Amino acid sequence: MYLEERVQELENLAVDHIKQIETIATGLAQLTTDVNKRFDRIDARLDRVESRLDRVETKLEEVDVRLNRVEIRLDRVESRLDRVEVRLDQIDQRLDQVENRLDTLTERVDVLTEKVDTMSGKLDVVLTLLQARTGQ
């Protein structure tokens, strides 16, 4: 009888262990399912983040293209401004030349005015002498 009791105890113990193993297996299966669901959610979130990053990258590329266009336009404007500056320098030089010529002409006019005044004075004297000789 002792042997039968011992076998019975072992059978009961085996049944308890099997139940525990089944409980552990069920719990492990549930944990695996939960973990897989969470991984699926994480994957979905990562996909959304990746999609957002792709959109940001696309927008950055568009901004880069726009900036390149702006840079090209600015280079054109800078080139035009350089040409305008050269033209303004040329005009400034021409104005200086014209100013110098005007100064020279003003001096000549002043000299001529003095000569005319001198000649006018001499003509007045000659006229007076002629009038005196002719008796007028």
trRosetta pair geometry for C-beta under 8 A, 3 or more apart (Angstrom, degrees):
i j d omega theta_ij theta_ji phi_ij phi_ji
1 4 5.5 -52 -149 36 42 110
1 5 6.1 41 153 -18 71 104
2 5 5.7 -55 -149 37 31 111
2 6 6.2 31 152 -20 65 108
3 6 5.6 -53 -145 36 31 112
3 7 6.2 33 153 -19 65 104
4 7 5.6 -51 -145 36 32 111
4 8 6.2 35 152 -21 64 105
5 8 5.5 -51 -147 36 31 113
5 9 6.3 34 152 -21 64 103
6 9 5.6 -50 -149 34 32 112
6 10 6.4 32 151 -17 64 105
7 10 5.6 -55 -149 39 32 111
7 11 6.2 34 150 -21 66 104
8 11 5.6 -52 -146 35 31 111
8 12 6.3 32 153 -18 65 104
9 12 5.7 -53 -148 38 31 111
9 13 6.1 32 151 -19 65 107
10 13 5.4 -52 -143 39 31 113
10 14 6.1 36 153 -22 65 104
11 14 5.5 -51 -146 36 31 112
11 15 6.3 33 152 -20 64 103
12 15 5.6 -51 -148 35 31 111
12 16 6.4 33 151 -19 64 104
13 16 5.6 -51 -148 36 32 112
13 17 6.3 32 152 -19 65 106
14 17 5.6 -54 -147 38 32 112
14 18 6.2 35 152 -22 65 104
15 18 5.6 -51 -146 35 31 112
15 19 6.4 33 152 -20 64 103
16 19 5.7 -53 -150 35 31 112
16 20 6.3 31 151 -18 65 105
17 20 5.5 -52 -147 38 33 112
17 21 6.1 35 152 -20 66 104
18 21 5.5 -51 -145 37 31 112
18 22 6.2 33 152 -20 65 104
19 22 5.6 -53 -147 37 30 111
19 23 6.3 33 151 -20 64 104
20 23 5.5 -52 -147 36 32 113
20 24 6.2 32 152 -18 65 104
21 24 5.6 -52 -145 39 31 110
21 25 6.0 34 152 -21 65 107
22 25 5.5 -51 -142 38 30 113
22 26 6.2 33 154 -20 64 104
23 26 5.7 -52 -146 36 29 110
23 27 6.2 28 153 -16 63 107
24 27 5.6 -55 -146 40 30 111
24 28 6.0 32 153 -20 66 108
25 28 5.6 -52 -142 38 29 112
25 29 6.2 32 154 -21 63 105
26 29 5.6 -52 -147 35 30 112
26 30 6.3 29 152 -18 64 105
27 30 5.6 -54 -148 37 31 111
27 31 6.2 32 153 -18 66 106
28 31 5.6 -51 -144 38 31 112
28 32 6.2 35 153 -22 64 105
29 32 5.6 -52 -146 36 30 113
29 33 6.3 32 152 -19 63 105
30 33 5.6 -53 -149 36 31 112
30 34 6.2 32 152 -18 66 106
31 34 5.6 -53 -144 38 31 111
31 35 6.0 31 156 -19 66 107
32 35 5.8 -53 -143 38 28 110
32 36 6.2 29 155 -20 63 107
33 36 5.7 -55 -146 37 28 111
33 37 6.3 30 153 -20 64 104
34 37 5.7 -54 -150 34 30 111
34 38 6.4 28 152 -17 64 106
35 38 5.6 -55 -149 38 32 111
35 39 6.2 34 151 -20 66 104
36 39 5.5 -51 -145 37 32 112
36 40 6.3 38 151 -23 64 102
37 40 5.5 -52 -152 33 32 114
37 41 6.5 32 150 -17 65 102
38 41 5.6 -50 -149 36 35 111
38 42 6.2 37 150 -19 66 104
39 42 5.4 -51 -145 38 34 113
39 43 6.2 39 152 -22 66 103
40 43 5.6 -50 -147 35 30 113
40 44 6.4 33 151 -20 63 103
41 44 5.6 -51 -148 35 33 112
41 45 6.4 32 152 -17 65 104
42 45 5.7 -54 -148 38 32 110
42 46 6.2 33 152 -19 66 107
43 46 5.6 -54 -145 39 30 112
43 47 6.3 36 152 -23 64 103
44 47 5.6 -51 -150 32 32 114
44 48 6.6 31 151 -18 64 102
45 48 5.6 -52 -151 35 35 111
45 49 6.3 35 151 -18 67 104
46 49 5.5 -51 -144 38 34 112
46 50 6.1 37 153 -21 65 105
47 50 5.6 -53 -146 37 30 112
47 51 6.3 33 152 -21 63 105
48 51 5.5 -52 -149 35 32 114
48 52 6.4 33 152 -18 64 103
49 52 5.6 -53 -150 36 32 112
49 53 6.3 33 151 -19 65 105
50 53 5.5 -52 -146 37 32 113
50 54 6.4 38 151 -23 64 102
51 54 5.6 -50 -150 32 32 114
51 55 6.6 31 151 -17 64 102
52 55 5.7 -54 -152 36 34 110
52 56 6.3 34 150 -19 67 104
53 56 5.5 -50 -144 37 34 113
53 57 6.2 38 153 -22 65 104
54 57 5.6 -52 -147 36 30 113
54 58 6.4 33 152 -20 64 104
55 58 5.6 -51 -149 35 33 113
55 59 6.4 32 152 -17 65 104
56 59 5.7 -55 -149 38 32 110
56 60 6.2 34 152 -20 65 106
57 60 5.6 -53 -147 36 31 113
57 61 6.4 34 152 -20 64 103
58 61 5.7 -53 -151 34 32 112
58 62 6.5 33 150 -19 64 103
59 62 5.5 -52 -150 35 35 113
59 63 6.3 37 151 -19 67 103
60 63 5.5 -50 -146 37 34 112
60 64 6.3 39 151 -23 64 103
61 64 5.4 -50 -148 33 32 115
61 65 6.6 35 151 -20 64 100
62 65 5.7 -51 -151 33 33 111
62 66 6.4 32 150 -17 65 105
63 66 5.5 -54 -148 39 34 112
63 67 6.1 36 152 -21 67 105
64 67 5.6 -52 -145 36 30 112
64 68 6.4 35 152 -22 63 103
65 68 5.7 -53 -152 33 31 113
65 69 6.6 32 149 -19 64 102
66 69 5.6 -53 -153 34 35 112
66 70 6.4 34 150 -18 67 104
67 70 5.5 -51 -146 37 35 112
67 71 6.2 39 152 -23 66 104
68 71 5.5 -51 -147 34 32 114
68 72 6.5 35 152 -20 64 101
69 72 5.7 -52 -151 34 33 111
69 73 6.4 31 151 -17 65 105
70 73 5.6 -55 -149 39 33 111
70 74 6.1 34 152 -20 67 106
71 74 5.6 -52 -145 37 31 112
71 75 6.4 36 152 -22 63 102
72 75 5.7 -52 -152 32 31 113
72 76 6.6 33 149 -19 63 102
73 76 5.6 -52 -153 34 35 112
73 77 6.3 34 150 -18 67 104
74 77 5.5 -50 -145 37 35 112
74 78 6.1 39 153 -22 66 104
75 78 5.6 -52 -147 36 30 113
75 79 6.4 33 152 -21 63 104
76 79 5.7 -54 -150 35 31 112
76 80 6.4 31 152 -17 65 105
77 80 5.6 -54 -149 37 33 111
77 81 6.2 33 152 -20 66 106
78 81 5.6 -53 -146 37 31 112
78 82 6.4 36 152 -23 63 102
79 82 5.6 -51 -151 31 32 114
79 83 6.6 30 151 -16 64 103
80 83 5.7 -55 -152 36 34 110
80 84 6.3 35 150 -19 67 104
81 84 5.4 -50 -144 37 35 113
81 85 6.2 40 152 -24 65 103
82 85 5.6 -52 -149 33 31 114
82 86 6.6 33 151 -20 63 102
83 86 5.6 -51 -151 34 34 112
83 87 6.4 34 151 -18 65 104
84 87 5.6 -55 -149 38 33 112
84 88 6.2 34 152 -21 67 105
85 88 5.6 -52 -145 36 31 111
85 89 6.4 35 152 -20 63 103
86 89 5.7 -53 -152 34 31 113
86 90 6.5 32 149 -19 64 104
87 90 5.5 -54 -150 36 34 112
87 91 6.2 34 151 -19 67 104
88 91 5.5 -50 -144 37 34 111
88 92 6.2 39 152 -23 65 104
89 92 5.5 -51 -147 35 31 115
89 93 6.5 33 152 -19 63 103
90 93 5.7 -53 -151 35 32 111
90 94 6.4 32 151 -18 65 105
91 94 5.5 -54 -147 38 33 112
91 95 6.2 35 152 -21 66 104
92 95 5.7 -52 -146 35 30 112
92 96 6.5 35 151 -21 62 102
93 96 5.6 -51 -152 33 33 113
93 97 6.5 34 149 -19 64 103
94 97 5.5 -52 -151 35 35 113
94 98 6.3 35 151 -18 68 103
95 98 5.5 -50 -144 38 34 111
95 99 6.1 39 153 -22 65 104
96 99 5.6 -53 -147 36 30 114
96 100 6.4 32 153 -19 63 104
97 100 5.7 -53 -150 35 31 111
97 101 6.4 31 151 -17 65 105
98 101 5.6 -54 -148 38 33 112
98 102 6.2 34 152 -21 66 104
99 102 5.6 -52 -146 36 31 111
99 103 6.4 35 152 -21 63 102
100 103 5.6 -50 -149 34 32 113
100 104 6.4 33 151 -18 64 104
101 104 5.5 -53 -149 37 34 112
101 105 6.1 32 152 -17 67 106
102 105 5.6 -53 -143 40 33 110
102 106 6.1 38 154 -24 65 104
103 106 5.6 -52 -147 34 29 113
103 107 6.5 31 152 -19 62 103
104 107 5.7 -54 -153 35 31 111
104 108 6.4 30 150 -18 65 106
105 108 5.5 -53 -147 37 35 112
105 109 6.2 37 153 -21 67 103
106 109 5.7 -50 -146 35 31 111
106 110 6.4 35 152 -21 63 104
107 110 5.6 -53 -150 35 32 113
107 111 6.5 31 151 -18 65 104
108 111 5.6 -52 -149 37 33 111
108 112 6.1 31 152 -17 67 106
109 112 5.6 -54 -144 41 32 111
109 113 6.1 38 153 -25 66 104
110 113 5.6 -50 -146 33 29 114
110 114 6.6 31 153 -18 62 102
111 114 5.7 -53 -153 35 32 111
111 115 6.4 30 149 -18 65 105
112 115 5.5 -53 -147 38 35 112
112 116 6.1 36 153 -20 68 103
113 116 5.6 -51 -145 36 31 110
113 117 6.3 33 153 -20 64 104
114 117 5.6 -53 -148 36 31 112
114 118 6.3 31 152 -19 65 105
115 118 5.5 -53 -147 38 32 111
115 119 6.0 30 153 -17 67 107
116 119 5.6 -54 -142 42 31 110
116 120 5.9 37 154 -26 65 105
117 120 5.5 -50 -144 33 29 114
117 121 6.5 31 153 -20 62 102
118 121 5.8 -54 -154 33 31 111
118 122 6.5 27 150 -15 65 106
119 122 5.5 -55 -147 39 34 111
119 123 6.1 36 153 -21 68 105
120 123 5.6 -52 -145 37 30 111
120 124 6.4 37 151 -24 62 101
121 124 5.6 -50 -152 30 31 114
121 125 6.7 31 149 -18 63 102
122 125 5.6 -52 -153 34 36 112
122 126 6.3 34 150 -17 68 105
123 126 5.5 -51 -143 39 35 111
123 127 6.0 39 154 -22 67 105
124 127 5.7 -53 -146 37 28 113
124 128 6.3 31 153 -21 63 105
125 128 5.7 -54 -149 35 29 111
125 129 6.4 28 152 -17 64 106
126 129 5.7 -55 -148 38 32 111
126 130 6.1 31 154 -19 66 108
127 130 5.7 -54 -144 38 30 111
127 131 6.1 29 156 -19 65 107
128 131 5.8 -56 -147 37 29 110
128 132 6.3 29 153 -20 64 106
129 132 5.6 -54 -147 35 31 111
129 133 6.3 26 156 -16 65 108
130 133 5.8 -56 -145 38 31 108
130 134 6.1 15 161 -6 66 111
131 134 6.1 -61 -139 46 28 100
131 136 4.6 -80 -161 64 82 108
132 135 7.7 31 178 -77 28 30
132 136 7.9 -81 -63 49 21 69
